[in-house]
Amino acid sequence: MNVNSAQGDAIETLLRQMGAYDIVKVRGLLYFMKFKLNDKFEISYSYNINAKKQYFLQRIKPYPIPQGVFSDEYEVVSFITKDLKKFNNAMNSTNFNLFLDVTKKVNSITSKMEDLFLNYNVDKNEFLKLNKELDDIVNEINFSKDKTKRL
């Protein structure tokens, strides 16, 4: 039995116990799992086990974001457990849908910037302007974070 496959099976069992209702295994190295938090909201993740026996985890839905590399399946399960709790709490906010809209826009910036740079001959001044505007957004996020209470 492949060690990576056995590790993957162990984490799959733990994730099913947490409520993952759909896990797709691709050759024992790549996993996809979905969690329903309510009738309308779903979170999905993907992880793969690399040659160094590390787990690379990313959240796919409601928006894609890499979560990092973990040393074992228990770290992955621990992260997902905490993440699900945060989303369960966040869904109670009246700003939750607005948060999702803003986050999806922010996530789309990377592919739009790539498309712009790789497919168009954009003037340096345009990039400098975009960079300044993105700095302003980052500063606004930091300002908002500094003036509010952590959960």
GIMO-V982488 format. One record per helix or strand. SS is the DSSP state (A for helix, B for strand). FROM is the first residue (numbers start at 0). TO is the last residue. If there is no record, write none. Layout:
# GIMO-V982488
ss: [SS/SS]
from: [FROM/FROM]
to: [TO/TO]
This chain:
# GIMO-V982488
ss: [A/B/B/B/B/B/A/A/A]
from: [2/21/29/41/54/64/72/95/123]
to: [17/25/35/48/60/69/89/118/146]
